Amino acid sequence: MEEATPYVYILFLIRNIIGMKAANRWVFVDIFRFTAVVLMLQGHTFDAYLSPEIKKMAWFQGNHTFIHGFTSPIFLFSSGLAFGVATFRKWNHFTSWSPALWKRIRRYLLLLAIGYWLHLAYFSFAKILTQMSEKNILFFFQIDALQIIGVTLAFCQFSVFILKKKKHFITLLSLLFLSIFFITPFLWGSDLTSIPLVIRGYLDKSIGSYFPLFPWSMYLFAGIISAFLFRNWQEKMSNNQVSLRFAAIGLLFILIGKPGMENWINPFRDPDGVYSFLVIHNLGYILLIISLLYWVDQFFLQPMIEKNPHGLPILKNITLMGQETLAIYVMHLFIVYGSPLNQSVLPSMRYNMEVLPALFYAILLFVSMFYYAKFWSWFKKERPSDFKTFQYIGVGLLLYLFLINDWVLHLI
């Protein structure tokens, strides 16, 4: 894949995206979240189905790996950005007890529950009590994207509720961002074996966590801080100045992050100790992309939206997929990697596909997830009572089956 490809893709979106009222929305946020979904679906499909021989090729090890190294950072940053946009827009709804606050708490509890449920070795309470190996236990306590998003955003919401003032909240997040940057290499180089697994998984990679809080929560904090700066700077300066400021910060982060990764001497001589600099480096590129999308939004998309209130529906579809990232994330994991309930789709083809079949499968998965997200969104908005009933019955049935599974077989 050539370096110009992402820009061609962006220009294609710019040329085609019209047809949605602004309604005080930041369209670039929706496009950014949609980009994370596209990268996630294609990247995970290639990861799960391409043969090992193809993954050793130069194109895969080079541009493909570089581009998809941003999938998780974009996903986490966009989650923080979306939190910030929603929170700062309706600040008073989240500083005291309200239906919006209760809905948000339920959402974060759901994220944690799904995250840990996906790490169950068996869909059976009896087997978990009697047959869990040490490897199974470690896998259960490993932290993935859902847990870090749930825990980090729950902490942020708690901080909003306690602090009440936006400046105090942003000051706290900025201090935490800097603290995690400096603490991470020392924490990762320390012996944490005396700390319980349920906590250790959030601190470092020693039990195999993909997304420990140190340093991955920096992406979420950065997204929230960016949403705050966008709102503040938008009120005080021109759109060009806002875009240039974010581009300048992005370049600064790249200039700090790249030499930091290459030259910084880790006191523990652990190559992963430069992970803090990798986060800064990745954030630099993310901020450059965000500054470009913001400029396109303000100078190109918004005028087109105003002139074409009934234009093409593609933007509405992009927004839909961006808003349903949780539903898409969970469902695509069931399909691509499997779960305690099911095997992955086409298990015989895992790590056995050529590029074209894998690409076709990725496109098919994308189309399937689009219609799934469309139905899920319609169900929530048009049939809210039935949707809640479906959720309660579904959770209750899964819990019931989880508890009785195998015990019933033993009794028979």
C-alpha positions, 0 to 999 in steps of 0.5 A: 500500500502506497503512502498516498492511499490514506489521502486518496481515501480521505479525498474520496470521503470529502467528495462524497460526504454530504446530506446531514444537517450540522445540528452542532455536530462535529462531523470530523468526529464521526468520520474519525470513529468510522475510520477506526471501525474500518481499520479494526474490521480489516485488520482483525480479519487479516490477522485471523485469516491470512497465512503466516507466509503472507504475513512475513511479506514486505508489504505486510510487515511494512505499510500494513503493519504501520497503518494498523498499528494505529487501529487501537490508538485511534479506537481509544482516542476516539472513545475519549474524544466522544466522551469529551464531546458529549460531556462538555456539551451537556456538562450539568447532566453529569455533575449531579445524579440524572438519567443521563448519568445512570445510563452512562454508568450502566454502559461502563458496567456493561463494557467491563462485563462483556470484556471479562466475559469474552475472556472466560475459558468455558461457558460453564460455572461448574467448569470454571470452579473445577477445571481452570488451568493457570493459563486460563486464569491469567487469560481471564484477568488480561485487560483488553480494550473494553475493560480499559475504556470502561474503567478509564471513562468510569473514573473520568465520569466520577471525576466530573461528578466530584470536581464539578468544574471543567478546568479542574477536571482537565487539570486532573487529566493533564496531570494524570497524562504526564504522570502515566508517561513518566511512571510507565517504564518504571512500573513495567520494570518493577516486580509486581508479582505480589499484587493480585491478578485482578489489579496487576492486569491493569498495571503492566503486561506481565500477565499478557494484558494487551491494554493496561492502564499504563500507558494505554489510558493516555490515549483516552485522556488525550481524546478528552483533553482534545475535545475540551481544547477544540471547544475552547479554541473554537470560541476564541480563534479562527478555524484555521488557527484551531487546525494549525494548533492541533497540527503543531502539537501533533508535529511536536509529539512526533518530534518527541516520540520518535527519538525517544523510542530510538535513543532513550535509555531505559533504566531497566533495559527493557525495550518495552520501557519506551512504550510511553514514547510510542504513545506520544509518537502515535498521538502525534500522527492522530492529532495531524489526522484530526487537524486535517479532518477538522479543517475539511469539516469546517471549510468543506463539509459544513458549507455543503451540508448547509446547501444540501440538507437532503443530499447523499445519505453516506454521511448518515451511514458513516455516523451510524457506524461510528456511534455503534462501535461497541455493538460492532466491536463485540459482534465482530469478535464473535465472528472473527475470533469466537467467544465462550459461546461459539467458534469463529466463522470458518475455523478451518480457514484460520491462518490459511487464506490468501490475500484476495479471499481475506479481503473479500471476507473483510468486505463481507464482514464490513457490509454485515456489520453495517446492516447489523449496526443499522438494525441495532440502532433502529431497535434502540431508538424506535423500539426502546421498550422492546430493546430493554426487554430484549436486553434483560431477557438476553442477559438473564438467559445467558446467566441462567445457562452459564450457571446450570451448564454441565450441572444439568448434564451431571445430573442426567 
